């Protein structure tokens, strides 16, 4: 073994590198203007009077965020699959551990409302007309999903899982989500 590999300096640099790189990526904090029904507010654990939504206001153990656009044909195709996923989640023993919110990238309140009504979406959808959340989350294609750890502690806000594009099987998506948490053990 080369001598420099056993030097104390190299060992310290090696440990620091992996300690920093092992740290979870944190979901960005942002505020979006929005209004919620009593049921939506209760699901997210926030007051119904909330007018500016931040993902860090959510009082659930985990938050699933879907970035979508009403004009995206993939998002339109995803909507009934997402409704099936929500049905499965609500019927699971883990339903109270998750909040779900959709953020309409570049969409106005009116456009988000059309998408909600057309596809009968029952989880909160929020407009992001000026691309605040879309830009903050990395400008991914739509749909894009994040699973965020919202429990108190040093990992609050950690992105546990991401999925880019349509997921065809809601059961598989639920299994993938649960596998990234410590719930299904």
The 8 nearest C-alpha neighbors of each residue, nearest first, counted from 0:
[[1, 2, 4, 5, 3, 6, 9, 10],
 [2, 0, 3, 4, 5, 6, 9, 10],
 [1, 3, 4, 5, 0, 6, 9, 7],
 [2, 4, 6, 5, 1, 9, 8, 0],
 [5, 3, 2, 6, 1, 9, 0, 10],
 [4, 6, 3, 2, 7, 10, 9, 1],
 [5, 7, 3, 9, 8, 4, 10, 2],
 [8, 6, 10, 9, 11, 5, 4, 12],
 [9, 7, 11, 6, 10, 12, 5, 3],
 [8, 10, 12, 6, 11, 7, 13, 4],
 [9, 11, 13, 7, 8, 12, 14, 6],
 [12, 10, 14, 8, 13, 9, 15, 7],
 [13, 11, 9, 15, 14, 10, 16, 8],
 [12, 14, 10, 16, 11, 15, 9, 17],
 [13, 15, 11, 17, 16, 12, 18, 10],
 [16, 14, 18, 12, 17, 13, 19, 11],
 [17, 15, 13, 19, 14, 18, 12, 20],
 [16, 18, 20, 14, 19, 15, 21, 13],
 [17, 19, 15, 21, 16, 20, 14, 22],
 [20, 18, 16, 17, 21, 22, 15, 14],
 [19, 21, 17, 22, 18, 16, 23, 15],
 [22, 20, 18, 19, 17, 23, 16, 24],
 [23, 21, 20, 19, 24, 18, 17, 25],
 [24, 22, 157, 25, 21, 158, 154, 159],
 [23, 25, 158, 157, 22, 26, 159, 156],
 [24, 26, 157, 156, 158, 23, 27, 154],
 [25, 27, 156, 158, 157, 28, 24, 147],
 [28, 26, 135, 25, 29, 136, 156, 132],
 [27, 29, 53, 26, 54, 55, 30, 135],
 [30, 28, 53, 27, 132, 31, 131, 54],
 [31, 29, 53, 52, 51, 32, 28, 54],
 [30, 32, 52, 51, 33, 53, 29, 127],
 [33, 31, 51, 50, 52, 30, 34, 126],
 [32, 34, 50, 51, 125, 31, 52, 35],
 [33, 35, 50, 49, 36, 32, 48, 47],
 [36, 34, 40, 39, 47, 37, 33, 123],
 [35, 37, 39, 38, 40, 47, 34, 123],
 [36, 38, 40, 39, 47, 41, 35, 46],
 [37, 39, 41, 36, 40, 42, 35, 47],
 [40, 38, 42, 36, 41, 37, 35, 123],
 [41, 39, 45, 47, 37, 43, 42, 38],
 [40, 42, 44, 38, 39, 43, 37, 45],
 [43, 41, 39, 40, 44, 38, 98, 45],
 [44, 42, 40, 98, 57, 41, 45, 58],
 [45, 43, 58, 41, 42, 57, 40, 59],
 [44, 46, 40, 43, 57, 41, 47, 56],
 [47, 45, 48, 49, 40, 44, 41, 37],
 [48, 46, 40, 49, 37, 35, 45, 36],
 [47, 49, 46, 50, 34, 35, 45, 40],
 [50, 48, 47, 46, 51, 34, 52, 45],
 [51, 49, 33, 34, 32, 48, 52, 35],
 [52, 50, 32, 31, 33, 30, 49, 53],
 [53, 51, 31, 30, 32, 33, 50, 54],
 [52, 54, 30, 55, 56, 29, 28, 51],
 [53, 55, 56, 57, 52, 28, 29, 62],
 [54, 56, 53, 57, 28, 156, 149, 58],
 [57, 55, 54, 53, 58, 45, 52, 44],
 [58, 56, 43, 55, 54, 44, 59, 45],
 [57, 59, 44, 43, 56, 45, 60, 149],
 [60, 58, 61, 96, 97, 57, 98, 43],
 [59, 61, 150, 149, 96, 97, 148, 58],
 [62, 60, 148, 97, 149, 59, 147, 96],
 [61, 63, 98, 147, 97, 99, 146, 64],
 [62, 64, 146, 99, 145, 98, 147, 100],
 [65, 63, 100, 145, 144, 101, 99, 62],
 [64, 66, 144, 101, 143, 67, 102, 100],
 [65, 67, 102, 143, 142, 101, 103, 141],
 [68, 66, 142, 103, 141, 104, 74, 102],
 [69, 67, 103, 71, 70, 104, 74, 106],
 [68, 70, 71, 114, 67, 111, 110, 74],
 [71, 69, 68, 72, 75, 74, 67, 106],
 [70, 72, 74, 68, 73, 69, 75, 141],
 [73, 71, 75, 74, 76, 70, 69, 77],
 [72, 74, 76, 75, 71, 77, 165, 142],
 [75, 73, 77, 71, 76, 72, 142, 67],
 [74, 76, 72, 78, 73, 77, 71, 69],
 [75, 77, 73, 74, 78, 72, 79, 80],
 [76, 78, 74, 80, 75, 165, 79, 81],
 [77, 79, 81, 75, 80, 76, 74, 82],
 [80, 78, 82, 81, 77, 83, 118, 76],
 [81, 79, 83, 77, 82, 78, 84, 169],
 [80, 82, 84, 78, 83, 79, 77, 85],
 [83, 81, 79, 85, 80, 84, 78, 86],
 [82, 84, 86, 80, 81, 85, 87, 79],
 [85, 83, 169, 81, 87, 82, 86, 88],
 [86, 84, 88, 82, 83, 87, 89, 81],
 [85, 87, 83, 89, 84, 88, 90, 82],
 [88, 86, 84, 90, 85, 89, 91, 83],
 [87, 89, 85, 91, 90, 86, 94, 84],
 [90, 88, 94, 86, 87, 91, 85, 93],
 [91, 89, 87, 88, 86, 92, 94, 93],
 [92, 90, 88, 93, 89, 94, 87, 86],
 [91, 93, 94, 90, 95, 89, 88, 96],
 [94, 92, 91, 96, 95, 88, 97, 182],
 [95, 93, 89, 96, 88, 91, 92, 97],
 [94, 96, 93, 97, 59, 92, 98, 42],
 [95, 97, 60, 93, 94, 59, 61, 98],
 [98, 96, 61, 62, 95, 59, 94, 60],
 [97, 99, 62, 43, 59, 42, 63, 61],
 [100, 98, 63, 62, 64, 122, 97, 101],
 [99, 101, 123, 64, 124, 122, 65, 63],
 [102, 100, 124, 65, 64, 66, 125, 123],
 [101, 103, 125, 66, 124, 126, 104, 67],
 [102, 104, 126, 68, 67, 106, 127, 125],
 [105, 103, 127, 68, 106, 130, 133, 67],
 [104, 106, 128, 130, 127, 129, 103, 107],
 [105, 107, 128, 103, 104, 126, 110, 127],
 [108, 106, 128, 110, 109, 126, 111, 127],
 [107, 109, 111, 126, 110, 112, 106, 125],
 [108, 110, 112, 107, 111, 113, 106, 126],
 [111, 109, 113, 107, 112, 108, 106, 114],
 [110, 112, 114, 108, 113, 109, 126, 115],
 [113, 111, 115, 109, 110, 114, 108, 116],
 [112, 114, 110, 116, 111, 115, 117, 109],
 [113, 115, 111, 117, 112, 116, 69, 118],
 [116, 114, 120, 112, 113, 119, 118, 117],
 [117, 115, 119, 113, 114, 118, 112, 120],
 [118, 116, 114, 115, 119, 113, 120, 112],
 [117, 119, 120, 116, 115, 114, 78, 79],
 [120, 118, 116, 115, 117, 121, 114, 82],
 [119, 121, 115, 118, 122, 82, 116, 78],
 [120, 122, 119, 123, 115, 82, 39, 85],
 [121, 123, 120, 100, 99, 124, 39, 101],
 [124, 122, 100, 39, 101, 125, 121, 35],
 [125, 123, 101, 102, 100, 122, 111, 126],
 [126, 124, 102, 103, 33, 101, 123, 127],
 [125, 127, 103, 108, 107, 106, 128, 102],
 [128, 126, 104, 130, 105, 103, 129, 106],
 [127, 129, 105, 106, 107, 130, 126, 104],
 [128, 130, 127, 131, 105, 104, 106, 132],
 [131, 129, 133, 127, 105, 104, 128, 132],
 [132, 130, 134, 133, 129, 135, 127, 29],
 [133, 131, 135, 134, 130, 136, 127, 29],
 [132, 134, 130, 138, 136, 131, 135, 104],
 [135, 133, 138, 137, 132, 136, 131, 130],
 [134, 136, 132, 133, 137, 27, 131, 138],
 [137, 135, 133, 134, 132, 138, 27, 26],
 [136, 138, 134, 139, 135, 133, 132, 140],
 [139, 137, 134, 133, 136, 140, 135, 132],
 [140, 138, 137, 141, 143, 136, 133, 163],
 [139, 141, 142, 143, 138, 163, 164, 67],
 [142, 140, 143, 67, 66, 164, 139, 74],
 [141, 143, 67, 164, 74, 66, 140, 165],
 [142, 144, 163, 141, 66, 65, 164, 162],
 [145, 143, 65, 162, 161, 64, 163, 66],
 [144, 146, 161, 64, 63, 160, 147, 65],
 [147, 145, 63, 160, 159, 62, 158, 161],
 [148, 146, 158, 62, 157, 61, 159, 156],
 [147, 149, 61, 157, 156, 155, 150, 60],
 [150, 148, 155, 60, 61, 156, 147, 59],
 [151, 149, 60, 155, 148, 152, 61, 59],
 [152, 150, 155, 149, 153, 154, 60, 148],
 [151, 153, 154, 155, 150, 149, 156, 148],
 [152, 154, 155, 151, 156, 157, 150, 23],
 [155, 153, 157, 152, 156, 148, 151, 23],
 [156, 154, 149, 150, 151, 152, 148, 157],
 [155, 157, 25, 148, 26, 149, 147, 154],
 [158, 156, 25, 154, 148, 147, 155, 23],
 [157, 159, 147, 25, 24, 160, 146, 26],
 [158, 160, 146, 147, 157, 179, 148, 161],
 [161, 159, 146, 158, 145, 179, 162, 176],
 [162, 160, 145, 144, 146, 163, 159, 143],
 [161, 163, 144, 143, 164, 145, 160, 166],
 [162, 164, 143, 144, 142, 161, 165, 140],
 [165, 163, 142, 143, 141, 166, 162, 140],
 [164, 166, 77, 167, 73, 142, 163, 74],
 [165, 167, 168, 164, 172, 169, 77, 80],
 [166, 168, 165, 169, 80, 77, 172, 171],
 [167, 169, 171, 170, 166, 172, 80, 84],
 [168, 170, 84, 172, 171, 173, 80, 83],
 [171, 169, 173, 172, 168, 174, 84, 87],
 [170, 172, 174, 168, 173, 169, 175, 166],
 [171, 173, 169, 175, 174, 170, 176, 168],
 [174, 172, 176, 170, 175, 171, 177, 169],
 [173, 175, 171, 177, 172, 176, 178, 170],
 [176, 174, 172, 178, 173, 177, 171, 179],
 [177, 175, 173, 179, 178, 174, 172, 180],
 [178, 176, 174, 180, 179, 175, 183, 173],
 [177, 179, 175, 176, 180, 174, 183, 181],
 [180, 178, 177, 176, 159, 175, 160, 181],
 [181, 179, 177, 182, 178, 176, 183, 159],
 [180, 182, 183, 184, 179, 178, 177, 176],
 [183, 181, 180, 184, 177, 93, 178, 179],
 [184, 182, 181, 177, 178, 180, 93, 174],
 [183, 182, 181, 178, 180, 177, 179, 174]]
